[in-house]
Amino acid sequence: MALDAERIRKDFPILESVYNGKKLVYLDNAATTQKPRQVIDRISEYYRTYNANIHRGMYAISVKATEEYVRSKEMAAKFINAGSYREIIYTRNTTESLNVLALALGEKLSRGDTVLISTMEHHSNIVPWQMLARRKGIALEYVDVAEDKSSLDMEGLKAKLERKPKIVSMTMASNVLGTVNDAKAITRLAHGAGATVILDGAQHVPHMRTDVKELGCDFLAFSSHKMLGPSGIGVLYGKEELLESMEPVLGGGDMIRSVDFQSSTWNELPWKFEAGTSNIEGGIGFGAAIEYLNGIGMDNVKAHEDELTAYALKRFSEIKGMKVHGLKGDRFGERIGVMSFSIDGAHPHDIAQVFDSEGIAIRAGHHCAMPLVTSVLNEDSVARMSFYVYNGKEDIDKVVDAVRKVKAVLKIKD
Ligand code: C6P
């Protein structure tokens, strides 16, 4: 076994809860993950013993708060193998990180320039570029999902790169299909075409080792809340020289070096991009989450999810009328533990409701990836379960029982 899920589960107080008379089985980790005691306690300790604003205080608790906040950035930098914490900007979430990039990099684009994304993207890597296209008259192009309806069409990517897009922004792992894209190859090809490369790591960084030096990407976005940390903290990683060359998008306190009545100069990195009082407790709690994941080891996290994915694929293959979206067979390792599925004759919202009555939390809908779900999968909605470090095979067994209940309730014949 890659990790001891049963022992890990004991660190998560919420997993002791009983809903609808059943012990909670939490399988909506792609939406957000649960928090271990270590994270909850770290945030509580901050409030109880050293709550103060950072960078301002000439007194002990402010100095400690600043040190802890910076320490969390150092851990985040190390976690993705960034050069230093100067390359780690804290935002609210992946969405904000991508919006900051669309605003800051978008400033340098002009009418007729192209931004290339894919049809596999979450709305947060589509809408900011559409807004930029409307503002600046740039063209937005898409790389398609391949015929397998699961992986990115790499030949299509090469063809689109011939048009020399200025920016290529792609997801590292799909929140609907679970597919892990070859982000290293995408980055290499896009750089070869002269593009700036942004990677959406929201579903990758929490689930497997992510090394920005190895990937070679220019920017990476991800969220603390999807990796055991608090909400309201996202990461925007950028290569130092690129961040230095960019203008900030928000102005105010903390991001300046000097201000006079007419103009201002900017603070050093990463503070240039963090205007106003930061989410201090969020940053500090995120540090505790990173420590927790380091304790498990990211290769163990991936191996555990592989084990659960293989088991779920096997169990689901035994059920008539059940369709699993995404890569299957011996390609199961090319996905994270996100599994979308449909059951003949059952609406995904009904599936989620019956699951809820069994204490099982899953998500149903378009998962903020409408183009992918409607145009590629040809569905208006799919059910989705997603695993993390505290899930075990017994959770999947409960899902299989719940699928049987869905069929019984909706009178679907076997
Ligand atoms: N996907 C899901 O249930 P935020 O909300 O900003 O932390 O993350 C946005 C985001 C960006 N990219 C990908 C690939 C994502 O999966 C998400 C968030 C959640 O699938 C909430 S919609």
Boltz pocket constraint, residues with backbone or C-beta under 6 A from the ligand:
constraints:
  - pocket:
      binder: B
      contacts: [[A, 30], [A, 31], [A, 32], [A, 92], [A, 93], [A, 94], [A, 95], [A, 96], [A, 122], [A, 124], [A, 125], [A, 171], [A, 173], [A, 174], [A, 175], [A, 200], [A, 202], [A, 203], [A, 223], [A, 363], [A, 367], [A, 368]]
      max_distance: 6.0
